[in-house]
Amino acid sequence: MANCEVCGNDYGMTFEVHAQGAVHVFDCFSCAIHRMAPICEHCRVSIIGQGMEADGKFYCGAHCAREDGKVGLVDRV
């Protein structure tokens, strides 16, 4: 068994996420999202879906990017 790096739960079905040369251990997707998801620079929400990036900053959508002064980003329908 392994312990979740977010909540510390000792769980027999933990899983690993390999990202940027590091290995992370979680017991559920909620903990993985909490630790791994980027945060929108404007509204501070966790970006679970595609999101957007401009000038090295992450945004949940084009609206937040525009509010932060970024241009040329559009949401897709």
N, CA, C and O atoms as a Maestro MAE file, in Angstrom:
{
 s_m_m2io_version
 :::
 2.0.0
}

f_m_ct {
 s_m_title
 :::
 protein
 m_atom[308] {
  # First column is atom index #
  i_m_mmod_type
  r_m_x_coord
  r_m_y_coord
  r_m_z_coord
  i_m_residue_number
  s_m_chain_name
  s_m_pdb_residue_name
  s_m_pdb_atom_name
  i_m_atomic_number
  :::
  1 25 0.834 -1.181 0.000 1 A "MET " " N  " 7
  2 3 0.000 0.000 0.000 1 A "MET " " CA " 6
  3 2 0.883 1.251 0.000 1 A "MET " " C  " 6
  4 15 2.040 1.230 0.420 1 A "MET " " O  " 8
  5 25 0.293 2.323 -0.483 2 A "ALA " " N  " 7
  6 3 1.015 3.594 -0.522 2 A "ALA " " CA " 6
  7 2 0.114 4.693 0.021 2 A "ALA " " C  " 6
  8 15 -1.110 4.559 0.032 2 A "ALA " " O  " 8
  9 25 0.721 5.765 0.466 3 A "ASN " " N  " 7
  10 3 -0.034 6.887 1.003 3 A "ASN " " CA " 6
  11 2 -0.223 7.960 -0.053 3 A "ASN " " C  " 6
  12 15 0.697 8.271 -0.810 3 A "ASN " " O  " 8
  13 25 -1.431 8.525 -0.098 4 A "CYS " " N  " 7
  14 3 -1.727 9.644 -0.988 4 A "CYS " " CA " 6
  15 2 -0.938 10.864 -0.522 4 A "CYS " " C  " 6
  16 15 -0.927 11.184 0.667 4 A "CYS " " O  " 8
  17 25 -0.274 11.548 -1.467 5 A "GLU " " N  " 7
  18 3 0.546 12.699 -1.079 5 A "GLU " " CA " 6
  19 2 -0.278 13.926 -0.708 5 A "GLU " " C  " 6
  20 15 0.270 14.887 -0.167 5 A "GLU " " O  " 8
  21 25 -1.585 13.917 -0.986 6 A "VAL " " N  " 7
  22 3 -2.429 15.049 -0.620 6 A "VAL " " CA " 6
  23 2 -3.100 14.815 0.729 6 A "VAL " " C  " 6
  24 15 -2.955 15.623 1.647 6 A "VAL " " O  " 8
  25 25 -3.826 13.722 0.849 7 A "CYS " " N  " 7
  26 3 -4.612 13.499 2.076 7 A "CYS " " CA " 6
  27 2 -3.965 12.521 3.054 7 A "CYS " " C  " 6
  28 15 -4.400 12.409 4.200 7 A "CYS " " O  " 8
  29 25 -2.917 11.805 2.600 8 A "GLY " " N  " 7
  30 3 -2.230 10.874 3.486 8 A "GLY " " CA " 6
  31 2 -2.902 9.533 3.644 8 A "GLY " " C  " 6
  32 15 -2.422 8.687 4.398 8 A "GLY " " O  " 8
  33 25 -4.016 9.316 2.943 9 A "ASN " " N  " 7
  34 3 -4.739 8.060 3.053 9 A "ASN " " CA " 6
  35 2 -3.850 6.887 2.645 9 A "ASN " " C  " 6
  36 15 -3.219 6.921 1.589 9 A "ASN " " O  " 8
  37 25 -3.802 5.857 3.478 10 A "ASP " " N  " 7
  38 3 -3.072 4.632 3.185 10 A "ASP " " CA " 6
  39 2 -4.045 3.699 2.478 10 A "ASP " " C  " 6
  40 15 -4.923 3.114 3.113 10 A "ASP " " O  " 8
  41 25 -3.890 3.561 1.170 11 A "TYR " " N  " 7
  42 3 -4.915 2.923 0.341 11 A "TYR " " CA " 6
  43 2 -4.268 1.908 -0.587 11 A "TYR " " C  " 6
  44 15 -3.218 2.173 -1.172 11 A "TYR " " O  " 8
  45 25 -4.889 0.761 -0.717 12 A "GLY " " N  " 7
  46 3 -4.349 -0.322 -1.534 12 A "GLY " " CA " 6
  47 2 -4.457 -0.119 -3.032 12 A "GLY " " C  " 6
  48 15 -3.851 -0.869 -3.797 12 A "GLY " " O  " 8
  49 25 -5.212 0.874 -3.470 13 A "MET " " N  " 7
  50 3 -5.389 1.084 -4.911 13 A "MET " " CA " 6
  51 2 -4.942 2.489 -5.332 13 A "MET " " C  " 6
  52 15 -5.563 3.117 -6.189 13 A "MET " " O  " 8
  53 25 -3.862 2.969 -4.720 14 A "THR " " N  " 7
  54 3 -3.328 4.258 -5.147 14 A "THR " " CA " 6
  55 2 -2.831 4.144 -6.579 14 A "THR " " C  " 6
  56 15 -2.637 3.044 -7.095 14 A "THR " " O  " 8
  57 25 -2.629 5.290 -7.213 15 A "PHE " " N  " 7
  58 3 -2.081 5.309 -8.571 15 A "PHE " " CA " 6
  59 2 -1.022 6.391 -8.652 15 A "PHE " " C  " 6
  60 15 -0.984 7.315 -7.839 15 A "PHE " " O  " 8
  61 25 -0.166 6.255 -9.648 16 A "GLU " " N  " 7
  62 3 0.919 7.203 -9.845 16 A "GLU " " CA " 6
  63 2 0.637 8.081 -11.051 16 A "GLU " " C  " 6
  64 15 0.066 7.638 -12.047 16 A "GLU " " O  " 8
  65 25 1.051 9.335 -10.938 17 A "VAL " " N  " 7
  66 3 1.047 10.259 -12.065 17 A "VAL " " CA " 6
  67 2 2.496 10.685 -12.275 17 A "VAL " " C  " 6
  68 15 3.131 11.214 -11.364 17 A "VAL " " O  " 8
  69 25 3.010 10.454 -13.470 18 A "HIS " " N  " 7
  70 3 4.374 10.828 -13.817 18 A "HIS " " CA " 6
  71 2 4.301 12.121 -14.618 18 A "HIS " " C  " 6
  72 15 3.692 12.152 -15.688 18 A "HIS " " O  " 8
  73 25 4.910 13.182 -14.116 19 A "ALA " " N  " 7
  74 3 4.854 14.480 -14.793 19 A "ALA " " CA " 6
  75 2 6.129 15.265 -14.526 19 A "ALA " " C  " 6
  76 15 6.580 15.372 -13.386 19 A "ALA " " O  " 8
  77 25 6.690 15.800 -15.566 20 A "GLN " " N  " 7
  78 3 7.863 16.669 -15.490 20 A "GLN " " CA " 6
  79 2 8.981 16.065 -14.638 20 A "GLN " " C  " 6
  80 15 9.614 16.758 -13.842 20 A "GLN " " O  " 8
  81 25 9.209 14.775 -14.817 21 A "GLY " " N  " 7
  82 3 10.296 14.101 -14.133 21 A "GLY " " CA " 6
  83 2 10.020 13.691 -12.706 21 A "GLY " " C  " 6
  84 15 10.899 13.144 -12.041 21 A "GLY " " O  " 8
  85 25 8.817 13.943 -12.220 22 A "ALA " " N  " 7
  86 3 8.459 13.571 -10.848 22 A "ALA " " CA " 6
  87 2 7.349 12.516 -10.867 22 A "ALA " " C  " 6
  88 15 6.579 12.421 -11.822 22 A "ALA " " O  " 8
  89 25 7.287 11.735 -9.800 23 A "VAL " " N  " 7
  90 3 6.233 10.733 -9.647 23 A "VAL " " CA " 6
  91 2 5.378 11.140 -8.456 23 A "VAL " " C  " 6
  92 15 5.894 11.365 -7.362 23 A "VAL " " O  " 8
  93 25 4.072 11.232 -8.671 24 A "HIS " " N  " 7
  94 3 3.123 11.615 -7.628 24 A "HIS " " CA " 6
  95 2 2.204 10.430 -7.357 24 A "HIS " " C  " 6
  96 15 1.841 9.699 -8.278 24 A "HIS " " O  " 8
  97 25 1.827 10.239 -6.091 25 A "VAL " " N  " 7
  98 3 0.959 9.129 -5.688 25 A "VAL " " CA " 6
  99 2 -0.331 9.694 -5.106 25 A "VAL " " C  " 6
  100 15 -0.305 10.551 -4.222 25 A "VAL " " O  " 8
  101 25 -1.467 9.201 -5.618 26 A "PHE " " N  " 7
  102 3 -2.777 9.673 -5.167 26 A "PHE " " CA " 6
  103 2 -3.699 8.495 -4.913 26 A "PHE " " C  " 6
  104 15 -3.517 7.408 -5.462 26 A "PHE " " O  " 8
  105 25 -4.699 8.735 -4.066 27 A "ASP " " N  " 7
  106 3 -5.692 7.693 -3.814 27 A "ASP " " CA " 6
  107 2 -6.985 7.927 -4.595 27 A "ASP " " C  " 6
  108 15 -7.830 7.034 -4.652 27 A "ASP " " O  " 8
  109 25 -7.160 9.113 -5.201 28 A "CYS " " N  " 7
  110 3 -8.362 9.409 -5.976 28 A "CYS " " CA " 6
  111 2 -8.080 10.558 -6.945 28 A "CYS " " C  " 6
  112 15 -7.108 11.296 -6.788 28 A "CYS " " O  " 8
  113 25 -8.939 10.693 -7.935 29 A "PHE " " N  " 7
  114 3 -8.776 11.762 -8.915 29 A "PHE " " CA " 6
  115 2 -8.916 13.140 -8.267 29 A "PHE " " C  " 6
  116 15 -8.263 14.094 -8.689 29 A "PHE " " O  " 8
  117 25 -9.751 13.244 -7.259 30 A "SER " " N  " 7
  118 3 -9.932 14.529 -6.581 30 A "SER " " CA " 6
  119 2 -8.617 15.034 -5.996 30 A "SER " " C  " 6
  120 15 -8.286 16.211 -6.143 30 A "SER " " O  " 8
  121 25 -7.878 14.169 -5.345 31 A "CYS " " N  " 7
  122 3 -6.582 14.575 -4.792 31 A "CYS " " CA " 6
  123 2 -5.584 14.889 -5.902 31 A "CYS " " C  " 6
  124 15 -4.795 15.826 -5.781 31 A "CYS " " O  " 8
  125 25 -5.614 14.112 -6.979 32 A "ALA " " N  " 7
  126 3 -4.717 14.376 -8.106 32 A "ALA " " CA " 6
  127 2 -5.004 15.736 -8.722 32 A "ALA " " C  " 6
  128 15 -4.082 16.490 -9.031 32 A "ALA " " O  " 8
  129 25 -6.270 16.045 -8.899 33 A "ILE " " N  " 7
  130 3 -6.653 17.351 -9.457 33 A "ILE " " CA " 6
  131 2 -6.214 18.471 -8.523 33 A "ILE " " C  " 6
  132 15 -5.671 19.484 -8.964 33 A "ILE " " O  " 8
  133 25 -6.453 18.279 -7.243 34 A "HIS " " N  " 7
  134 3 -6.079 19.300 -6.251 34 A "HIS " " CA " 6
  135 2 -4.589 19.637 -6.350 34 A "HIS " " C  " 6
  136 15 -4.213 20.808 -6.285 34 A "HIS " " O  " 8
  137 25 -3.749 18.624 -6.507 35 A "ARG " " N  " 7
  138 3 -2.305 18.833 -6.537 35 A "ARG " " CA " 6
  139 2 -1.783 19.245 -7.916 35 A "ARG " " C  " 6
  140 15 -0.862 20.056 -8.012 35 A "ARG " " O  " 8
  141 25 -2.375 18.682 -8.997 36 A "MET " " N  " 7
  142 3 -1.759 18.808 -10.321 36 A "MET " " CA " 6
  143 2 -2.376 19.868 -11.237 36 A "MET " " C  " 6
  144 15 -1.700 20.374 -12.134 36 A "MET " " O  " 8
  145 25 -3.636 20.205 -11.025 37 A "ALA " " N  " 7
  146 3 -4.306 21.121 -11.954 37 A "ALA " " CA " 6
  147 2 -3.740 22.532 -11.839 37 A "ALA " " C  " 6
  148 15 -3.522 23.032 -10.735 37 A "ALA " " O  " 8
  149 25 -3.502 23.171 -12.979 38 A "PRO " " N  " 7
  150 3 -3.077 24.574 -12.921 38 A "PRO " " CA " 6
  151 2 -4.224 25.449 -12.412 38 A "PRO " " C  " 6
  152 15 -5.388 25.053 -12.474 38 A "PRO " " O  " 8
  153 25 -3.894 26.626 -11.916 39 A "ILE " " N  " 7
  154 3 -4.874 27.560 -11.374 39 A "ILE " " CA " 6
  155 2 -5.006 28.741 -12.331 39 A "ILE " " C  " 6
  156 15 -4.001 29.282 -12.793 39 A "ILE " " O  " 8
  157 25 -6.248 29.146 -12.630 40 A "CYS " " N  " 7
  158 3 -6.489 30.288 -13.509 40 A "CYS " " CA " 6
  159 2 -5.898 31.549 -12.866 40 A "CYS " " C  " 6
  160 15 -6.153 31.850 -11.700 40 A "CYS " " O  " 8
  161 25 -5.104 32.274 -13.658 41 A "GLU " " N  " 7
  162 3 -4.458 33.491 -13.162 41 A "GLU " " CA " 6
  163 2 -5.462 34.581 -12.795 41 A "GLU " " C  " 6
  164 15 -5.170 35.447 -11.970 41 A "GLU " " O  " 8
  165 25 -6.649 34.537 -13.412 42 A "HIS " " N  " 7
  166 3 -7.627 35.603 -13.167 42 A "HIS " " CA " 6
  167 2 -8.621 35.243 -12.062 42 A "HIS " " C  " 6
  168 15 -8.742 35.971 -11.077 42 A "HIS " " O  " 8
  169 25 -9.333 34.123 -12.220 43 A "CYS " " N  " 7
  170 3 -10.404 33.801 -11.262 43 A "CYS " " CA " 6
  171 2 -9.997 32.781 -10.200 43 A "CYS " " C  " 6
  172 15 -10.758 32.510 -9.271 43 A "CYS " " O  " 8
  173 25 -8.791 32.212 -10.339 44 A "ARG " " N  " 7
  174 3 -8.212 31.286 -9.358 44 A "ARG " " CA " 6
  175 2 -8.887 29.922 -9.288 44 A "ARG " " C  " 6
  176 15 -8.669 29.188 -8.324 44 A "ARG " " O  " 8
  177 25 -9.706 29.556 -10.285 45 A "VAL " " N  " 7
  178 3 -10.333 28.238 -10.310 45 A "VAL " " CA " 6
  179 2 -9.312 27.200 -10.775 45 A "VAL " " C  " 6
  180 15 -8.404 27.523 -11.541 45 A "VAL " " O  " 8
  181 25 -9.458 25.946 -10.313 46 A "SER " " N  " 7
  182 3 -8.617 24.863 -10.822 46 A "SER " " CA " 6
  183 2 -9.034 24.559 -12.255 46 A "SER " " C  " 6
  184 15 -10.221 24.391 -12.534 46 A "SER " " O  " 8
  185 25 -8.078 24.487 -13.151 47 A "ILE " " N  " 7
  186 3 -8.368 24.234 -14.562 47 A "ILE " " CA " 6
  187 2 -8.357 22.730 -14.787 47 A "ILE " " C  " 6
  188 15 -7.298 22.106 -14.846 47 A "ILE " " O  " 8
  189 25 -9.547 22.159 -14.912 48 A "ILE " " N  " 7
  190 3 -9.699 20.718 -15.063 48 A "ILE " " CA " 6
  191 2 -9.701 20.328 -16.539 48 A "ILE " " C  " 6
  192 15 -9.182 19.274 -16.907 48 A "ILE " " O  " 8
  193 25 -10.283 21.174 -17.381 49 A "GLY " " N  " 7
  194 3 -10.370 20.882 -18.815 49 A "GLY " " CA " 6
  195 2 -9.168 21.418 -19.570 49 A "GLY " " C  " 6
  196 15 -8.055 21.475 -19.048 49 A "GLY " " O  " 8
  197 25 -9.418 21.809 -20.808 50 A "GLN " " N  " 7
  198 3 -8.346 22.262 -21.690 50 A "GLN " " CA " 6
  199 2 -7.640 23.501 -21.168 50 A "GLN " " C  " 6
  200 15 -6.410 23.524 -21.108 50 A "GLN " " O  " 8
  201 25 -8.374 24.515 -20.795 51 A "GLY " " N  " 7
  202 3 -7.759 25.761 -20.374 51 A "GLY " " CA " 6
  203 2 -7.033 26.438 -21.516 51 A "GLY " " C  " 6
  204 15 -7.085 25.981 -22.658 51 A "GLY " " O  " 8
  205 25 -6.362 27.519 -21.207 52 A "MET " " N  " 7
  206 3 -5.616 28.287 -22.202 52 A "MET " " CA " 6
  207 2 -4.340 28.803 -21.551 52 A "MET " " C  " 6
  208 15 -4.264 28.976 -20.335 52 A "MET " " O  " 8
  209 25 -3.344 29.043 -22.393 53 A "GLU " " N  " 7
  210 3 -2.084 29.575 -21.903 53 A "GLU " " CA " 6
  211 2 -1.694 30.779 -22.752 53 A "GLU " " C  " 6
  212 15 -1.789 30.743 -23.978 53 A "GLU " " O  " 8
  213 25 -1.260 31.833 -22.097 54 A "ALA " " N  " 7
  214 3 -0.777 33.026 -22.785 54 A "ALA " " CA " 6
  215 2 0.371 33.615 -21.981 54 A "ALA " " C  " 6
  216 15 0.237 33.861 -20.783 54 A "ALA " " O  " 8
  217 25 1.476 33.836 -22.631 55 A "ASP " " N  " 7
  218 3 2.653 34.418 -21.987 55 A "ASP " " CA " 6
  219 2 3.062 33.658 -20.724 55 A "ASP " " C  " 6
  220 15 3.475 34.259 -19.733 55 A "ASP " " O  " 8
  221 25 2.940 32.323 -20.774 56 A "GLY " " N  " 7
  222 3 3.351 31.497 -19.650 56 A "GLY " " CA " 6
  223 2 2.379 31.454 -18.493 56 A "GLY " " C  " 6
  224 15 2.689 30.877 -17.451 56 A "GLY " " O  " 8
  225 25 1.199 32.056 -18.651 57 A "LYS " " N  " 7
  226 3 0.168 32.024 -17.607 57 A "LYS " " CA " 6
  227 2 -1.007 31.183 -18.088 57 A "LYS " " C  " 6
  228 15 -1.306 31.148 -19.282 57 A "LYS " " O  " 8
  229 25 -1.672 30.503 -17.152 58 A "PHE " " N  " 7
  230 3 -2.803 29.640 -17.479 58 A "PHE " " CA " 6
  231 2 -4.120 30.320 -17.124 58 A "PHE " " C  " 6
  232 15 -4.225 31.031 -16.124 58 A "PHE " " O  " 8
  233 25 -5.119 30.084 -17.968 59 A "TYR " " N  " 7
  234 3 -6.458 30.641 -17.776 59 A "TYR " " CA " 6
  235 2 -7.487 29.550 -18.027 59 A "TYR " " C  " 6
  236 15 -7.265 28.640 -18.825 59 A "TYR " " O  " 8
  237 25 -8.628 29.655 -17.326 60 A "CYS " " N  " 7
  238 3 -9.692 28.665 -17.522 60 A "CYS " " CA " 6
  239 2 -10.390 28.858 -18.858 60 A "CYS " " C  " 6
  240 15 -10.937 27.903 -19.409 60 A "CYS " " O  " 8
  241 25 -10.382 30.072 -19.388 61 A "GLY " " N  " 7
  242 3 -11.012 30.351 -20.678 61 A "GLY " " CA " 6
  243 2 -10.597 31.708 -21.207 61 A "GLY " " C  " 6
  244 15 -9.865 32.455 -20.557 61 A "GLY " " O  " 8
  245 25 -11.084 32.013 -22.413 62 A "ALA " " N  " 7
  246 3 -10.710 33.263 -23.077 62 A "ALA " " CA " 6
  247 2 -11.177 34.490 -22.297 62 A "ALA " " C  " 6
  248 15 -10.491 35.512 -22.280 62 A "ALA " " O  " 8
  249 25 -12.335 34.395 -21.653 63 A "HIS " " N  " 7
  250 3 -12.843 35.547 -20.897 63 A "HIS " " CA " 6
  251 2 -11.845 35.975 -19.828 63 A "HIS " " C  " 6
  252 15 -11.517 37.156 -19.715 63 A "HIS " " O  " 8
  253 25 -11.366 35.019 -19.051 64 A "CYS " " N  " 7
  254 3 -10.412 35.354 -17.993 64 A "CYS " " CA " 6
  255 2 -9.098 35.860 -18.579 64 A "CYS " " C  " 6
  256 15 -8.474 36.756 -18.011 64 A "CYS " " O  " 8
  257 25 -8.677 35.301 -19.699 65 A "ALA " " N  " 7
  258 3 -7.454 35.783 -20.344 65 A "ALA " " CA " 6
  259 2 -7.616 37.233 -20.780 65 A "ALA " " C  " 6
  260 15 -6.717 38.051 -20.583 65 A "ALA " " O  " 8
  261 25 -8.770 37.551 -21.377 66 A "ARG " " N  " 7
  262 3 -9.029 38.938 -21.792 66 A "ARG " " CA " 6
  263 2 -9.082 39.874 -20.592 66 A "ARG " " C  " 6
  264 15 -8.562 40.989 -20.648 66 A "ARG " " O  " 8
  265 25 -9.706 39.427 -19.511 67 A "GLU " " N  " 7
  266 3 -9.775 40.242 -18.302 67 A "GLU " " CA " 6
  267 2 -8.382 40.533 -17.746 67 A "GLU " " C  " 6
  268 15 -8.176 41.539 -17.066 67 A "GLU " " O  " 8
  269 25 -7.456 39.671 -18.032 68 A "ASP " " N  " 7
  270 3 -6.082 39.840 -17.575 68 A "ASP " " CA " 6
  271 2 -5.223 40.541 -18.635 68 A "ASP " " C  " 6
  272 15 -4.003 40.629 -18.497 68 A "ASP " " O  " 8
  273 25 -5.883 41.045 -19.707 69 A "GLY " " N  " 7
  274 3 -5.191 41.831 -20.712 69 A "GLY " " CA " 6
  275 2 -4.606 41.054 -21.873 69 A "GLY " " C  " 6
  276 15 -3.898 41.630 -22.699 69 A "GLY " " O  " 8
  277 25 -4.884 39.758 -21.959 70 A "LYS " " N  " 7
  278 3 -4.367 38.953 -23.060 70 A "LYS " " CA " 6
  279 2 -5.307 39.108 -24.266 70 A "LYS " " C  " 6
  280 15 -6.522 39.225 -24.106 70 A "LYS " " O  " 8
  281 25 -4.733 39.107 -25.458 71 A "VAL " " N  " 7
  282 3 -5.534 39.260 -26.675 71 A "VAL " " CA " 6
  283 2 -5.319 38.064 -27.590 71 A "VAL " " C  " 6
  284 15 -4.300 37.378 -27.517 71 A "VAL " " O  " 8
  285 25 -6.307 37.829 -28.456 72 A "GLY " " N  " 7
  286 3 -6.189 36.804 -29.473 72 A "GLY " " CA " 6
  287 2 -6.632 35.415 -29.055 72 A "GLY " " C  " 6
  288 15 -6.583 34.494 -29.870 72 A "GLY " " O  " 8
  289 25 -7.057 35.231 -27.830 73 A "LEU " " N  " 7
  290 3 -7.552 33.919 -27.396 73 A "LEU " " CA " 6
  291 2 -9.067 33.894 -27.514 73 A "LEU " " C  " 6
  292 15 -9.743 34.850 -27.135 73 A "LEU " " O  " 8
  293 25 -9.599 32.796 -28.042 74 A "VAL " " N  " 7
  294 3 -11.045 32.659 -28.183 74 A "VAL " " CA " 6
  295 2 -11.463 31.277 -27.686 74 A "VAL " " C  " 6
  296 15 -10.743 30.294 -27.863 74 A "VAL " " O  " 8
  297 25 -12.639 31.221 -27.060 75 A "ASP " " N  " 7
  298 3 -13.220 29.948 -26.659 75 A "ASP " " CA " 6
  299 2 -13.802 29.254 -27.877 75 A "ASP " " C  " 6
  300 15 -14.293 29.924 -28.785 75 A "ASP " " O  " 8
  301 25 -13.762 27.967 -27.921 76 A "ARG " " N  " 7
  302 3 -14.339 27.177 -29.012 76 A "ARG " " CA " 6
  303 2 -15.670 26.611 -28.552 76 A "ARG " " C  " 6
  304 15 -15.834 26.227 -27.394 76 A "ARG " " O  " 8
  305 25 -16.622 26.566 -29.482 77 A "VAL " " N  " 7
  306 3 -17.946 26.046 -29.154 77 A "VAL " " CA " 6
  307 2 -18.021 24.605 -29.612 77 A "VAL " " C  " 6
  308 15 -19.053 23.955 -29.440 77 A "VAL " " O  " 8
  :::
 }
 m_bond[307] {
  # First column is bond index #
  i_m_from
  i_m_to
  i_m_order
  :::
  1 1 2 1
  2 2 3 1
  3 3 4 2
  4 3 5 1
  5 5 6 1
  6 6 7 1
  7 7 8 2
  8 7 9 1
  9 9 10 1
  10 10 11 1
  11 11 12 2
  12 11 13 1
  13 13 14 1
  14 14 15 1
  15 15 16 2
  16 15 17 1
  17 17 18 1
  18 18 19 1
  19 19 20 2
  20 19 21 1
  21 21 22 1
  22 22 23 1
  23 23 24 2
  24 23 25 1
  25 25 26 1
  26 26 27 1
  27 27 28 2
  28 27 29 1
  29 29 30 1
  30 30 31 1
  31 31 32 2
  32 31 33 1
  33 33 34 1
  34 34 35 1
  35 35 36 2
  36 35 37 1
  37 37 38 1
  38 38 39 1
  39 39 40 2
  40 39 41 1
  41 41 42 1
  42 42 43 1
  43 43 44 2
  44 43 45 1
  45 45 46 1
  46 46 47 1
  47 47 48 2
  48 47 49 1
  49 49 50 1
  50 50 51 1
  51 51 52 2
  52 51 53 1
  53 53 54 1
  54 54 55 1
  55 55 56 2
  56 55 57 1
  57 57 58 1
  58 58 59 1
  59 59 60 2
  60 59 61 1
  61 61 62 1
  62 62 63 1
  63 63 64 2
  64 63 65 1
  65 65 66 1
  66 66 67 1
  67 67 68 2
  68 67 69 1
  69 69 70 1
  70 70 71 1
  71 71 72 2
  72 71 73 1
  73 73 74 1
  74 74 75 1
  75 75 76 2
  76 75 77 1
  77 77 78 1
  78 78 79 1
  79 79 80 2
  80 79 81 1
  81 81 82 1
  82 82 83 1
  83 83 84 2
  84 83 85 1
  85 85 86 1
  86 86 87 1
  87 87 88 2
  88 87 89 1
  89 89 90 1
  90 90 91 1
  91 91 92 2
  92 91 93 1
  93 93 94 1
  94 94 95 1
  95 95 96 2
  96 95 97 1
  97 97 98 1
  98 98 99 1
  99 99 100 2
  100 99 101 1
  101 101 102 1
  102 102 103 1
  103 103 104 2
  104 103 105 1
  105 105 106 1
  106 106 107 1
  107 107 108 2
  108 107 109 1
  109 109 110 1
  110 110 111 1
  111 111 112 2
  112 111 113 1
  113 113 114 1
  114 114 115 1
  115 115 116 2
  116 115 117 1
  117 117 118 1
  118 118 119 1
  119 119 120 2
  120 119 121 1
  121 121 122 1
  122 122 123 1
  123 123 124 2
  124 123 125 1
  125 125 126 1
  126 126 127 1
  127 127 128 2
  128 127 129 1
  129 129 130 1
  130 130 131 1
  131 131 132 2
  132 131 133 1
  133 133 134 1
  134 134 135 1
  135 135 136 2
  136 135 137 1
  137 137 138 1
  138 138 139 1
  139 139 140 2
  140 139 141 1
  141 141 142 1
  142 142 143 1
  143 143 144 2
  144 143 145 1
  145 145 146 1
  146 146 147 1
  147 147 148 2
  148 147 149 1
  149 149 150 1
  150 150 151 1
  151 151 152 2
  152 151 153 1
  153 153 154 1
  154 154 155 1
  155 155 156 2
  156 155 157 1
  157 157 158 1
  158 158 159 1
  159 159 160 2
  160 159 161 1
  161 161 162 1
  162 162 163 1
  163 163 164 2
  164 163 165 1
  165 165 166 1
  166 166 167 1
  167 167 168 2
  168 167 169 1
  169 169 170 1
  170 170 171 1
  171 171 172 2
  172 171 173 1
  173 173 174 1
  174 174 175 1
  175 175 176 2
  176 175 177 1
  177 177 178 1
  178 178 179 1
  179 179 180 2
  180 179 181 1
  181 181 182 1
  182 182 183 1
  183 183 184 2
  184 183 185 1
  185 185 186 1
  186 186 187 1
  187 187 188 2
  188 187 189 1
  189 189 190 1
  190 190 191 1
  191 191 192 2
  192 191 193 1
  193 193 194 1
  194 194 195 1
  195 195 196 2
  196 195 197 1
  197 197 198 1
  198 198 199 1
  199 199 200 2
  200 199 201 1
  201 201 202 1
  202 202 203 1
  203 203 204 2
  204 203 205 1
  205 205 206 1
  206 206 207 1
  207 207 208 2
  208 207 209 1
  209 209 210 1
  210 210 211 1
  211 211 212 2
  212 211 213 1
  213 213 214 1
  214 214 215 1
  215 215 216 2
  216 215 217 1
  217 217 218 1
  218 218 219 1
  219 219 220 2
  220 219 221 1
  221 221 222 1
  222 222 223 1
  223 223 224 2
  224 223 225 1
  225 225 226 1
  226 226 227 1
  227 227 228 2
  228 227 229 1
  229 229 230 1
  230 230 231 1
  231 231 232 2
  232 231 233 1
  233 233 234 1
  234 234 235 1
  235 235 236 2
  236 235 237 1
  237 237 238 1
  238 238 239 1
  239 239 240 2
  240 239 241 1
  241 241 242 1
  242 242 243 1
  243 243 244 2
  244 243 245 1
  245 245 246 1
  246 246 247 1
  247 247 248 2
  248 247 249 1
  249 249 250 1
  250 250 251 1
  251 251 252 2
  252 251 253 1
  253 253 254 1
  254 254 255 1
  255 255 256 2
  256 255 257 1
  257 257 258 1
  258 258 259 1
  259 259 260 2
  260 259 261 1
  261 261 262 1
  262 262 263 1
  263 263 264 2
  264 263 265 1
  265 265 266 1
  266 266 267 1
  267 267 268 2
  268 267 269 1
  269 269 270 1
  270 270 271 1
  271 271 272 2
  272 271 273 1
  273 273 274 1
  274 274 275 1
  275 275 276 2
  276 275 277 1
  277 277 278 1
  278 278 279 1
  279 279 280 2
  280 279 281 1
  281 281 282 1
  282 282 283 1
  283 283 284 2
  284 283 285 1
  285 285 286 1
  286 286 287 1
  287 287 288 2
  288 287 289 1
  289 289 290 1
  290 290 291 1
  291 291 292 2
  292 291 293 1
  293 293 294 1
  294 294 295 1
  295 295 296 2
  296 295 297 1
  297 297 298 1
  298 298 299 1
  299 299 300 2
  300 299 301 1
  301 301 302 1
  302 302 303 1
  303 303 304 2
  304 303 305 1
  305 305 306 1
  306 306 307 1
  307 307 308 2
  :::
 }
}
